[in-house]
Structures are given as C-alpha cells and as structure tokens.
Amino acid sequence: MDLNLPPKVTDRAFARLGEIGAGKDGKALRVAVEGGGCSGFQYDIALDAPDDGDLVLEGAGEKVVIDEVSLPFLTGATIDFTEELIGARFVIDNPNASSSCGCGTSFSM
C-alpha cells in the first residue's frame, strides 16, 4: 500500500455536500473505517467537525475529513456521490478492499 496516495473526492461529492449545507457550523463529511460489518470492516460516514490530526480534503468550499487510524484503509480510495433508483448516497471505491458486501458499506482486506 502506498501511503503517499491520499484518497480523492469527486466534484460530484463536493457538490452534494454544498447542496446539503454540510459546511455550516464548521462541519465536514467524516469518512471513517471501523471494525465490524458483514465483511470485517465497515465505513462510517457522518457530518462532524474536523479534529486535530485529520486529513482534510477540500473542494468547492466543502471539506471531507479522515482520521489517522482510518487513513491507511482508505489509501488511494475515491469518495463519490451517486443517485440511483434505490437511493442516493456517498460511496467509496476502495482499491484496498478484497471483497465487499452487497450494500457497499462493509468490506474486507
């Protein structure tokens, strides 16, 4: 894993954050990796204030933050926003995941 390859955020994801007013009150989209889920690890995506030590990705006046513990799991990943018939959501294309569950929120390495 090349730890120098930071995660990327698409313009579409930053635009959606702007539409929902994510930056109000100093909030950002926090993307974290936690143990659990049906495949071993799961993504936790929430609006939260940035903390010291977070990687901050900025675009279109919005921010996405990733904590130091989660960062190695998200090296080279792409954070996007998608709208489909089943709903709209932030999605993560993670090249480090060897498999994922059907809903895309859980993965293994």
N, C-alpha and C positions, 0 to 999 in steps of 0.2 A: 504494500500500500504506500503510495506516495503522499506523505502528509503535507507536502507543499502544494497540493492541488486542492484549493478550497472548494466548498460547494458553490453552485451557481443558482441564481434565482432568475426566472424568466421575467421578461417585461410584462407578460400577462398576469403573473402572480403579484408583481408590484402594483399593477393597475388595479387588481381586485382589492388589494389592501387599501388603496386610496379610495375606492368606491365605498368600502365599509367603514371608512374613517378610523382605520387601525392606529394611525399615528397620534390620535387625540390623547391628551393627558400623558404624553411621553411613552405610549405603549408601542410594542413591536410584535411581529409574529415570531413566537418562540418555537423552534423545532428541536425536539429532544428525542433521545433514544433511551428506552427503559427496558429492563428485563421483563419478560412475560409475553403474553400473546400466544397464539397457537403455533407459532414458528420459532419461538425463543426470545425474540426481541420485538418491541413494538414502538411505533412513532407516537409521540405526544406533541400535538400541535395546539397552541393556545396563544391568546394575546396576553402579553406580560411586559413588564418594564425590564429593560436591559440591566444586567448585573456586571460588576467588575469582572474581567476575565472572559466575558463572552466575545465570540467573533461576531462582529456587526457587519452585515451586508446591506448596502444602501442603494436605492434606485427610486426615481420618480418621487422623491421626498418621503419615502417609506423605508422601514427597516425590518430586516429579518435577523434574529439573533440565535446563536447556537452556543451552548455551554461547552466548557473544556472537556468534560467527560464524554459528551456525545460526538464531538468533532471527529475523532478517529473513525467512527462508524459511518460518517457522512462525507468522508473524503471523496471528492470527485462527483458527488451526487448533484442532481438537478431538482430544484424545488419549483413546481409549476402549479397552475390552477386550471382545472378542467370543468367543463359543463357538458353533461351527458344526459340522456333520458332518465337515468337512475338518480341523478342529482348533480350538484356542483360541489367541488371540494378541492383542497390543496392536495397535491400528490407529490411523491418523491420517487424519482428514478435513481436508484442506488446501485452503482456498478459493483459494490462490495457484497451485495446480498446474493447468496447462492440459491435461495428459493424464497417465495413469499406466499402468503395466504391469498385466498380469492378476493378479499376486500382491499388488499394492499396496505393494510396498517400494521401487519406483522411480517417479520422476515427472519431468516437465519443466515449465518455467515459461515 
